[in-house]
Amino acid sequence: SSGINAEYGGLSRENAMENMPVPLFEEDMEIDYISCGRSHSAFLTKDKSLYLCGWNKYKQCSEDANEDIYLDNRLKVNTPSATDVVDVVCGPWSTYFTTD
């Protein structure tokens, strides 16, 4: 960056932030895929479990929840036994997933 941005601390190498890991899930939980909507996210794990969190105004995270779902209280989507989630896509106000 150059010019006024660098002078006021925006986007300059001197003020670059350090990358740091943030523990969002348990250590043994491996995330395979993430999809993001306007204000919600879906996380598909390597063991084919699906977790959702975020703004839930249009029930894009859960029809059962009446409030937003924060990451530390993320919602695991229950599927019929012996059924794995194989793909997930978030639209701006929706979430779609497929099972095997």
N, C-alpha and C positions, 0 to 999 in steps of 0.2 A: 504494500500500500504506500501511497505517497500523498503529499499535499496535506490538506486540513485534517483528514482522517487520522494520519499519523501524529499530527501535532496534538490532537485531543484524545489520544489513546485508543482510537478505533482502528483495528486491522493492521497494526504495525508489528513487525517482528519483535521489537523491544518489549511490547506488552502482551505477547502471545501467551495464552493460557496453557497450562500443562495438562495433557491428557491424563485422566485418572479413571480407573475402573470404579463403577458404581454398582454395589450389590443390589440388584433388583429381584433376583430369585435365589433360591437355595443353591449352594455351591454345586450340588450333584445334578441340578436341573440344567440340561443343555437345550438351548433355544435353537431351533432349526430354521425358523422363518418368522419374520415380523411383517405385519401389514398395518398401515396407519390410515385412519379416516381423518375427518376434519378435526375432531377433538376426542378421538378414542383410538385404541390400539388393540391388536390381536397378536398373540404369541403362540406359535405352534412349536411344541417341544419335539425332540428326537424320538421320544416314546409315543408320539402322536396324540398328546393331550393338548387341548386348546384352552388358553386363558385370555380373558378380556378385561379391559379397564378403560376408564375415561368418562367423558360426559355421556349421560344416558337419557337425555331429554326425549329422544325419539325411540327409546328402547333398543338402540343399536348394540348394547352390551347384554341386556337381559330384559325379557318381558316381565319377569318376577320382581326385579328391583325397582324401587320408586325413587331412587336417588343416584347420584354419580357414584362410580366405583373407582376408588383410588388404587394405585399400584400396590400399596402395602395390603390392601384388602381385595386383590384381584379375584375375579370370578372364574372358576374352572367350569367349563361347559361339560355337562353330563351327557354322554351318548349311550345308546343301548349297549349292553355287554358284548364284548368281542367285536366292537365297531371302533375303528380308528378314524380320526380326522386326518385327511390326506392333503387338504389344501384350504386356505382361507384368504379371502379378499375383503378389504374394507372399502366401502364407498364413502362419500362425504357424510352421509347420515345412516349408513347401513353396514351390516356385516353378513357375508355369505361364506359358508364352508361346505365342503363335500366330505363324505365318509366313504370307506371302502365297502 
